[in-house]
């Protein structure tokens, strides 16, 4: 592909990605993979160059652009060489019109920025929300320690966390194939320690998804006790079983739940769990570094629906905790209505629950819990609180 053809390919992909974001369609990575799957003539250098252009434009634009061309014009601003590639030649984008406007740069849609600022995120912290995320791994203590990985740096804030060089093909590592490590952001590892899971306990990971935190809990428990992983998403939960087998996590039981009827499948766990971890579905404002186009998918209505779901999940979780046990509430959101506000509302509506003080190796106190941010902690953004049921 010529440099101009790469620009046009990026425009075409951005058109598809913005439409998918508007209509709740496929993720950007999926769209890019499908695009090049249909264009086998594009070499690895072409695919890499186009992908970098696409993501550079996505990260640059807070508001969803009207078109892929407007997005690429924003990327080309101040870059005479890139603007010259808009020359109208074969496979190239048309020449730039005198009155043609580029998309406006920014961190996120204005209404979300307003919510973030109201939630105590300082303006100077906002740009870090869309930086490129690092590649972190968790060493699995259930397997023999893996051989050192070239270029890896230990993350001293949490035991067993390492940061790998960007672009490392983790799945090609023997240690990964043997289950000795898992890809997991350091922030995710840190908030999981709030559960203080230990050997012999009965623990529930209520919104387990594909099981990243479930596997961390199993390792913390030393494969001793009972660990129940549940979710309402069959496809995501089905990915946990092979991961657990690879990791040697033998105490995990999975259970698929029906939305709105969760307790029908959890009656045998009522009032009996030492800890219930709720990694609640949320807006994902703390994970834009990994999914920057997610900023364009959010709407006020969607956040309101998520807040309702979070409240419902906390109610289910509370019914499973034994007297004296704990409920650990986690969201990868930086919005107070999903984090601190959600926990405060639960406490106001449920007598007999108190907040535990968390002593995490990162983050800052925020309301009834602790908040981690990319700018302050070099992790994804999280809010975590631990609530204790009265004996």
C-alpha positions as CSV (number, residue, x, y, z in Angstrom):
1,X,0.0,0.0,0.0
2,X,1.2,3.5,-0.7
3,X,1.2,6.1,2.1
4,X,-1.9,7.7,0.6
5,X,-3.6,4.4,0.4
6,X,-2.9,3.8,4.1
7,X,-4.6,7.1,4.9
8,X,-7.7,6.1,2.9
9,X,-7.8,2.7,4.6
10,X,-7.7,4.5,8.0
11,X,-10.5,6.7,6.8
12,X,-12.6,3.7,5.8
13,X,-12.0,2.0,9.1
14,X,-12.8,5.1,11.1
15,X,-16.1,5.4,9.2
16,X,-16.9,1.8,10.2
17,X,-15.7,2.3,13.8
18,X,-17.7,5.5,14.4
19,X,-20.8,3.9,13.0
20,X,-20.4,0.9,15.2
21,X,-19.9,3.1,18.3
22,X,-23.1,5.0,17.4
23,X,-25.1,1.8,16.8
24,X,-23.6,-0.4,19.6
25,X,-21.8,-2.5,16.9
26,X,-18.5,-4.4,16.9
27,X,-15.4,-3.2,18.8
28,X,-12.7,-1.4,16.9
29,X,-10.2,-4.3,17.1
30,X,-12.9,-6.7,15.6
31,X,-13.6,-4.2,12.7
32,X,-9.9,-3.8,11.9
33,X,-9.3,-7.6,11.9
34,X,-12.3,-8.2,9.6
35,X,-11.1,-5.4,7.3
36,X,-7.7,-6.8,6.8
37,X,-9.0,-10.4,6.7
38,X,-10.8,-9.3,3.5
39,X,-7.6,-7.6,2.1
40,X,-4.9,-10.2,2.1
41,X,-2.8,-8.1,-0.1
42,X,-2.0,-5.8,2.8
43,X,1.3,-6.7,4.4
44,X,2.1,-6.7,8.1
45,X,3.8,-3.2,7.8
46,X,0.7,-1.9,6.1
47,X,-1.6,-3.3,8.7
48,X,0.5,-2.0,11.5
49,X,0.7,1.5,10.0
50,X,-3.0,1.7,9.3
51,X,-3.9,0.5,12.8
52,X,-1.6,3.1,14.3
53,X,-3.2,5.8,12.3
54,X,-6.7,4.7,13.3
55,X,-5.9,4.6,17.0
56,X,-4.0,7.8,17.0
57,X,-7.1,9.5,15.5
58,X,-9.4,7.8,18.0
59,X,-7.3,8.9,21.0
60,X,-7.1,12.4,19.7
61,X,-10.8,13.0,19.4
62,X,-13.1,13.4,22.4
63,X,-16.3,13.7,20.5
64,X,-17.3,11.1,18.0
65,X,-16.4,12.5,14.6
66,X,-18.9,13.0,11.9
67,X,-16.7,11.0,9.5
68,X,-13.5,9.1,9.2
69,X,-12.2,11.8,6.9
70,X,-12.8,14.5,9.5
71,X,-11.0,12.4,12.0
72,X,-8.0,12.0,9.8
73,X,-7.9,15.6,8.9
74,X,-7.6,16.4,12.6
75,X,-4.7,14.0,12.8
76,X,-3.1,15.7,9.8
77,X,-3.4,19.2,11.3
78,X,0.1,20.7,11.5
79,X,1.6,17.8,9.5
80,X,2.3,19.1,6.0
81,X,3.6,15.7,4.8
82,X,0.4,13.9,5.9
83,X,-1.8,16.6,4.4
84,X,0.1,16.2,1.1
85,X,-1.1,12.6,0.9
86,X,-4.7,13.9,0.4
87,X,-4.0,14.2,-3.3
88,X,-6.9,12.5,-5.1
89,X,-4.6,9.9,-6.8
90,X,-5.5,6.3,-7.2
91,X,-6.5,4.7,-3.8
92,X,-5.8,8.1,-2.1
93,X,-8.2,10.4,-0.3
94,X,-9.5,13.4,-2.2
95,X,-7.7,16.7,-2.0
96,X,-8.5,18.8,1.1
97,X,-11.1,21.5,0.3
98,X,-10.5,25.1,1.3
99,X,-13.5,25.1,3.7
100,X,-13.2,21.5,4.9
101,X,-13.3,21.2,8.7
102,X,-11.4,18.7,10.8
103,X,-12.9,17.0,13.8
104,X,-12.2,18.8,17.1
105,X,-9.6,17.4,19.4
106,X,-10.4,16.5,23.0
107,X,-10.2,13.9,25.8
108,X,-13.9,12.8,25.8
109,X,-17.4,14.1,25.0
110,X,-18.1,17.3,26.9
111,X,-20.9,15.9,29.0
112,X,-18.6,13.0,30.2
113,X,-15.8,15.4,31.0
114,X,-18.2,17.4,33.1
115,X,-19.1,14.3,35.0
116,X,-15.5,13.3,35.6
117,X,-14.6,16.8,36.9
118,X,-17.7,16.7,39.2
119,X,-16.4,13.3,40.5
120,X,-13.2,14.8,41.6
121,X,-10.9,14.0,38.6
122,X,-8.6,16.9,38.2
123,X,-8.4,18.5,34.8
124,X,-4.7,17.8,34.6
125,X,-5.4,14.0,35.0
126,X,-7.8,13.8,32.1
127,X,-5.2,13.3,29.3
128,X,-3.8,10.2,30.9
129,X,-7.2,8.5,30.5
130,X,-6.5,8.0,26.8
131,X,-2.8,7.3,26.9
132,X,-1.7,3.9,25.6
133,X,-2.0,1.2,28.3
134,X,1.0,-0.8,29.4
135,X,1.1,-4.6,29.2
136,X,0.9,-6.1,32.7
137,X,0.9,-9.7,33.9
138,X,0.2,-11.5,37.1
139,X,2.5,-14.4,38.1
140,X,0.3,-17.4,39.0
141,X,1.4,-18.7,42.4
142,X,-0.3,-22.0,41.8
143,X,2.4,-22.9,39.2
144,X,6.2,-23.0,39.4
145,X,7.7,-19.6,39.0
146,X,8.4,-18.9,35.3
147,X,11.8,-18.1,33.9
148,X,12.6,-14.4,33.7
149,X,11.1,-12.6,30.7
150,X,13.4,-10.3,28.8
151,X,12.6,-6.6,29.4
152,X,10.1,-7.3,32.2
153,X,10.0,-4.8,35.0
154,X,8.6,-5.7,38.5
155,X,5.7,-3.6,39.7
156,X,6.6,-3.3,43.3
157,X,3.1,-2.1,44.5
158,X,1.7,-5.6,44.2
159,X,3.3,-9.0,44.7
160,X,3.6,-11.0,41.5
161,X,2.9,-8.1,39.1
162,X,5.2,-7.4,36.2
163,X,5.1,-5.0,33.2
164,X,6.3,-6.3,29.9
165,X,7.6,-4.4,26.9
166,X,4.9,-3.1,24.6
167,X,4.1,-5.4,21.8
168,X,5.2,-8.6,23.6
169,X,3.3,-11.6,22.2
170,X,2.3,-13.0,25.6
171,X,0.5,-16.0,24.1
172,X,3.7,-17.2,22.5
173,X,5.5,-17.4,25.9
174,X,6.0,-20.9,27.3
175,X,5.1,-19.5,30.7
176,X,1.7,-18.4,29.4
177,X,0.9,-21.7,27.7
178,X,1.8,-23.5,31.0
179,X,-0.5,-21.2,33.0
180,X,2.3,-19.6,35.0
181,X,1.1,-16.1,34.2
182,X,-2.0,-14.2,33.1
183,X,-2.4,-10.9,31.4
184,X,-4.0,-8.5,34.0
185,X,-3.6,-4.8,34.6
186,X,-1.8,-4.0,37.8
187,X,-4.8,-2.0,39.0
188,X,-7.0,-5.0,38.5
189,X,-4.6,-7.0,40.6
190,X,-4.5,-4.4,43.3
191,X,-8.3,-4.0,43.8
192,X,-8.7,-7.8,43.8
193,X,-6.5,-7.9,47.0
194,X,-9.2,-5.9,48.8
195,X,-11.1,-9.2,49.1
196,X,-8.3,-10.5,51.4
197,X,-9.2,-14.0,50.2
198,X,-7.4,-16.8,52.0
199,X,-7.2,-20.6,52.2
200,X,-10.4,-22.4,53.4
201,X,-12.8,-19.6,52.7
202,X,-16.1,-19.6,50.8
203,X,-15.8,-16.9,48.2
204,X,-18.1,-15.7,45.3
205,X,-17.0,-13.7,42.3
206,X,-20.5,-12.6,41.3
207,X,-19.7,-10.8,38.0
208,X,-16.9,-13.1,37.0
209,X,-16.9,-12.6,33.2
210,X,-14.0,-14.5,31.7
211,X,-12.5,-14.9,35.2
212,X,-9.4,-12.7,35.5
213,X,-10.1,-11.8,39.1
214,X,-11.5,-15.3,39.8
215,X,-8.1,-16.7,38.9
216,X,-6.4,-14.2,41.2
217,X,-8.7,-15.1,44.0
218,X,-8.0,-18.9,43.5
219,X,-4.2,-18.2,43.7
220,X,-4.7,-16.0,46.9
221,X,-6.6,-18.9,48.4
222,X,-3.9,-21.4,47.5
223,X,-6.4,-23.7,45.9
224,X,-8.0,-24.3,49.3
225,X,-11.7,-23.5,50.0
226,X,-14.6,-23.0,47.7
227,X,-14.7,-20.4,44.9
228,X,-17.9,-19.8,43.0
229,X,-17.7,-17.8,39.7
230,X,-21.0,-16.6,38.3
231,X,-22.2,-14.4,35.5
232,X,-25.2,-13.8,33.3
233,X,-23.1,-13.9,30.1
234,X,-22.7,-17.5,28.9
235,X,-20.1,-16.7,26.3
236,X,-17.8,-14.8,28.7
237,X,-18.2,-17.3,31.5
238,X,-17.4,-20.2,29.2
239,X,-13.9,-18.8,28.7
240,X,-13.1,-19.3,32.4
241,X,-13.1,-23.1,32.5
242,X,-10.1,-23.6,30.0
243,X,-8.3,-20.7,31.7
244,X,-8.7,-22.3,35.1
245,X,-7.5,-25.6,33.8
246,X,-4.4,-24.0,32.3
247,X,-3.8,-22.1,35.6
248,X,-4.3,-25.2,37.8
249,X,-7.1,-23.5,39.7
250,X,-9.1,-26.5,40.9
251,X,-11.4,-24.9,43.5
252,X,-13.5,-22.9,40.9
253,X,-17.1,-23.8,40.3
254,X,-18.9,-21.8,37.5
255,X,-22.6,-21.1,37.5
256,X,-24.7,-19.3,34.8
257,X,-27.3,-16.9,36.2
258,X,-30.5,-15.6,34.8
259,X,-30.8,-11.8,34.9
260,X,-33.3,-10.7,37.4
261,X,-33.6,-14.3,38.9
262,X,-30.1,-14.7,40.2
263,X,-31.1,-15.9,43.7
264,X,-32.9,-18.9,42.2
265,X,-29.6,-20.3,41.3
266,X,-27.8,-19.1,44.5
267,X,-30.1,-20.2,47.3
268,X,-27.5,-22.6,48.6
269,X,-25.1,-19.7,49.1
270,X,-27.5,-17.4,51.0
271,X,-25.9,-15.9,54.1
272,X,-22.8,-18.2,53.8
273,X,-20.0,-16.5,51.9
274,X,-17.0,-15.2,53.7
275,X,-16.6,-12.7,50.8
276,X,-18.5,-11.7,47.7
277,X,-16.6,-9.8,45.1
278,X,-18.6,-7.7,42.8
279,X,-16.7,-6.5,39.7
280,X,-19.8,-4.7,38.5
281,X,-20.7,-3.9,34.9
282,X,-19.9,-0.2,34.4
283,X,-19.2,2.6,31.9
284,X,-15.5,1.6,31.7
285,X,-14.3,5.2,32.0
286,X,-11.2,3.9,33.7
287,X,-10.2,1.6,30.8
288,X,-10.3,4.1,27.9
289,X,-6.5,3.5,27.5
290,X,-7.4,0.0,26.2
291,X,-10.7,0.8,24.4
292,X,-10.5,4.5,23.5
293,X,-13.6,4.3,21.2
294,X,-15.7,3.3,24.2
295,X,-15.9,7.1,24.9
296,X,-18.1,7.4,21.8
297,X,-20.5,4.6,22.9
298,X,-21.6,6.1,26.2
299,X,-24.9,8.0,26.6
300,X,-26.6,9.4,29.7
301,X,-29.3,6.7,29.4
302,X,-26.7,3.9,29.2
303,X,-25.0,5.1,32.4
304,X,-28.3,5.4,34.1
305,X,-29.1,1.8,33.2
306,X,-25.7,0.7,34.4
307,X,-26.3,2.4,37.8
308,X,-29.5,0.6,38.2
309,X,-27.9,-2.8,37.3
310,X,-25.1,-2.1,39.8
311,X,-27.6,-1.4,42.6
312,X,-29.4,-4.7,41.8
313,X,-26.2,-6.7,41.8
314,X,-25.2,-5.3,45.1
315,X,-28.5,-6.4,46.5
316,X,-27.9,-9.9,45.3
317,X,-24.4,-9.9,46.6
318,X,-25.5,-8.7,50.1
319,X,-27.9,-11.7,50.4
320,X,-24.9,-14.1,50.0
321,X,-22.6,-12.6,52.6
322,X,-22.6,-14.3,56.0
323,X,-22.8,-12.3,59.2
324,X,-19.3,-10.8,59.7
325,X,-18.4,-11.4,56.1
326,X,-17.5,-8.8,53.4
327,X,-18.8,-7.5,50.1
328,X,-16.1,-6.0,47.9
329,X,-17.5,-3.6,45.3
330,X,-15.3,-2.8,42.3
331,X,-15.9,-0.7,39.2
332,X,-13.5,0.3,36.4
333,X,-15.2,3.6,36.3
334,X,-14.2,7.0,37.6
335,X,-17.7,8.4,37.9
336,X,-19.0,8.8,41.4
337,X,-22.5,7.7,40.5
338,X,-21.1,4.3,39.7
339,X,-18.5,4.2,42.5
340,X,-18.6,6.2,45.7
341,X,-22.2,7.2,45.2
342,X,-23.3,3.7,44.6
343,X,-21.7,2.4,47.8
344,X,-23.1,5.4,49.8
345,X,-26.6,4.7,48.5
346,X,-26.3,1.0,49.5
347,X,-25.2,1.9,53.0
348,X,-28.1,4.4,53.4
349,X,-30.6,1.8,52.3
350,X,-29.2,-1.2,54.2
351,X,-28.7,-1.1,58.0
352,X,-26.2,-3.4,59.5
353,X,-23.4,-2.7,57.0
354,X,-20.2,-0.7,57.7
355,X,-17.2,0.3,55.6
356,X,-13.8,-1.3,56.2
357,X,-10.7,0.9,55.8
358,X,-8.6,-0.4,52.9
359,X,-4.9,-0.4,53.1
360,X,-4.0,-0.9,49.4
361,X,-0.5,-0.4,48.0
362,X,-1.8,2.2,45.5
363,X,-4.7,4.6,45.0
364,X,-6.1,7.4,47.1
365,X,-9.0,7.5,49.6
366,X,-12.2,8.6,47.9
367,X,-15.5,8.7,49.7
368,X,-16.2,5.2,51.3
369,X,-13.4,3.6,49.3
370,X,-10.2,4.0,47.3
371,X,-9.8,5.2,43.8
372,X,-6.9,4.4,41.4
373,X,-6.3,6.6,38.3
374,X,-4.0,6.3,35.3
375,X,-2.3,9.6,36.1
376,X,-1.7,9.0,39.8
377,X,-1.1,5.2,39.8
378,X,-0.1,4.3,36.3
379,X,-2.9,1.7,36.2
380,X,-6.4,1.6,34.8
381,X,-8.9,3.6,36.7
382,X,-10.9,1.8,39.5
383,X,-13.0,2.5,42.5
384,X,-13.1,-0.2,45.2
385,X,-14.8,-0.4,48.6
386,X,-15.1,-3.2,51.2
387,X,-18.3,-3.4,53.1
388,X,-18.8,-5.6,56.2
389,X,-22.0,-7.2,57.4
390,X,-22.7,-7.0,61.1
391,X,-22.4,-10.2,63.0
